[in-house]
């Protein structure tokens, strides 16, 4: 599938946390960094994503939120 988003990173799903209808997936990306994505459990099931899978992280600037650690 061809998409117009340029911010794409390949990484490994290291942890998946399901909470009700939502899922939080942690992805290890290059330079030993981590990203997380929140989406529905239905989407997780439709995509067949599981821990250990290699995935592409697609980042749209409007969806990036910073939080103080």
GROMACS elastic network, one bead per residue, 0.5 to 0.9 nm:
[ bonds ]
;  ai    aj funct       b0    kb
    3     6     6  0.83047   500
    5     8     6  0.71677   500
    5    58     6  0.70238   500
    5    59     6  0.73797   500
    5    60     6  0.68967   500
    6    58     6  0.79971   500
    6    59     6  0.80973   500
    6    60     6  0.85348   500
    7    57     6  0.81439   500
    7    58     6  0.59330   500
    7    59     6  0.53484   500
    7    60     6  0.70581   500
    7    61     6  0.86246   500
    8    56     6  0.64530   500
    8    57     6  0.55152   500
    8    59     6  0.63486   500
    9    29     6  0.67967   500
    9    30     6  0.79100   500
    9    55     6  0.84017   500
    9    56     6  0.55719   500
    9    57     6  0.50089   500
    9    58     6  0.66198   500
    9    59     6  0.83311   500
   10    27     6  0.88350   500
   10    28     6  0.85966   500
   10    29     6  0.62948   500
   10    30     6  0.77042   500
   10    54     6  0.70050   500
   10    55     6  0.57775   500
   10    57     6  0.60183   500
   10    58     6  0.88086   500
   11    27     6  0.57808   500
   11    28     6  0.52391   500
   11    30     6  0.70108   500
   11    34     6  0.87734   500
   11    53     6  0.84005   500
   11    54     6  0.56244   500
   11    55     6  0.55738   500
   11    56     6  0.62983   500
   11    57     6  0.71143   500
   12    26     6  0.83211   500
   12    27     6  0.52645   500
   12    28     6  0.52283   500
   12    29     6  0.68216   500
   12    51     6  0.77843   500
   12    52     6  0.59060   500
   12    53     6  0.56384   500
   12    55     6  0.61001   500
   12    56     6  0.85926   500
   13    16     6  0.75410   500
   13    25     6  0.67870   500
   13    26     6  0.57517   500
   13    28     6  0.64464   500
   13    49     6  0.81825   500
   13    50     6  0.70092   500
   13    51     6  0.50219   500
   13    52     6  0.52347   500
   13    53     6  0.55036   500
   13    54     6  0.64170   500
   13    55     6  0.70236   500
   14    25     6  0.76899   500
   14    26     6  0.56665   500
   14    27     6  0.56797   500
   14    28     6  0.65343   500
   14    50     6  0.87334   500
   14    51     6  0.54035   500
   14    52     6  0.59654   500
   14    53     6  0.81999   500
   15    24     6  0.81766   500
   15    25     6  0.58495   500
   15    26     6  0.51907   500
   15    27     6  0.74005   500
   15    50     6  0.83545   500
   15    51     6  0.57206   500
   15    52     6  0.82332   500
   16    23     6  0.68980   500
   16    24     6  0.57655   500
   16    26     6  0.64023   500
   16    50     6  0.73743   500
   16    51     6  0.65303   500
   17    22     6  0.85400   500
   17    23     6  0.56542   500
   17    24     6  0.50879   500
   17    25     6  0.63964   500
   17    26     6  0.85537   500
   18    21     6  0.74067   500
   18    22     6  0.59933   500
   18    24     6  0.64239   500
   18    25     6  0.86345   500
   18    40     6  0.87986   500
   18    41     6  0.70005   500
   19    22     6  0.54084   500
   19    23     6  0.61441   500
   19    24     6  0.81011   500
   19    41     6  0.85174   500
   20    23     6  0.79786   500
   20    40     6  0.89671   500
   20    41     6  0.79967   500
   21    39     6  0.86594   500
   21    40     6  0.57009   500
   21    41     6  0.54217   500
   21    42     6  0.76125   500
   22    38     6  0.68986   500
   22    39     6  0.57098   500
   22    41     6  0.52873   500
   22    42     6  0.83825   500
   23    37     6  0.80170   500
   23    38     6  0.55858   500
   23    39     6  0.53303   500
   23    40     6  0.55004   500
   23    41     6  0.54403   500
   23    43     6  0.88110   500
   23    44     6  0.73654   500
   24    36     6  0.66356   500
   24    37     6  0.56594   500
   24    39     6  0.67100   500
   24    40     6  0.85924   500
   25    35     6  0.83454   500
   25    36     6  0.54553   500
   25    37     6  0.52858   500
   25    38     6  0.65398   500
   25    39     6  0.82679   500
   25    51     6  0.86113   500
   26    34     6  0.67261   500
   26    35     6  0.58078   500
   26    37     6  0.66495   500
   26    51     6  0.89547   500
   27    33     6  0.84501   500
   27    34     6  0.55574   500
   27    35     6  0.52219   500
   27    36     6  0.59965   500
   27    37     6  0.80667   500
   27    54     6  0.87692   500
   27    55     6  0.80857   500
   27    57     6  0.80670   500
   28    31     6  0.88268   500
   28    32     6  0.65577   500
   28    33     6  0.58381   500
   28    35     6  0.65421   500
   28    36     6  0.88177   500
   29    32     6  0.61535   500
   29    33     6  0.53145   500
   29    34     6  0.57514   500
   29    35     6  0.71518   500
   29    57     6  0.85941   500
   30    33     6  0.61519   500
   30    34     6  0.84628   500
   31    34     6  0.89739   500
   35    57     6  0.83429   500
   37    57     6  0.86042   500
   39    42     6  0.84291   500
   39    43     6  0.66838   500
   39    44     6  0.73729   500
   40    43     6  0.51869   500
   40    44     6  0.64466   500
   40    45     6  0.87692   500
   41    45     6  0.61867   500
   41    46     6  0.85401   500
   42    45     6  0.51114   500
   42    46     6  0.60491   500
   42    47     6  0.85718   500
   43    47     6  0.60234   500
   43    48     6  0.83151   500
   43    49     6  0.89717   500
   44    47     6  0.53068   500
   44    48     6  0.59510   500
   44    49     6  0.58045   500
   44    50     6  0.81917   500
   45    49     6  0.69816   500
   46    49     6  0.82087   500
   49    52     6  0.87935   500
   49    53     6  0.65683   500
   49    54     6  0.88191   500
   49    55     6  0.82197   500
   50    53     6  0.57675   500
   51    54     6  0.87962   500
   59    62     6  0.85721   500
   59    63     6  0.71936   500
   59    64     6  0.72759   500
   60    63     6  0.55729   500
   60    64     6  0.69386   500
   61    64     6  0.54161   500
   61    65     6  0.87838   500
   62    65     6  0.82625   500
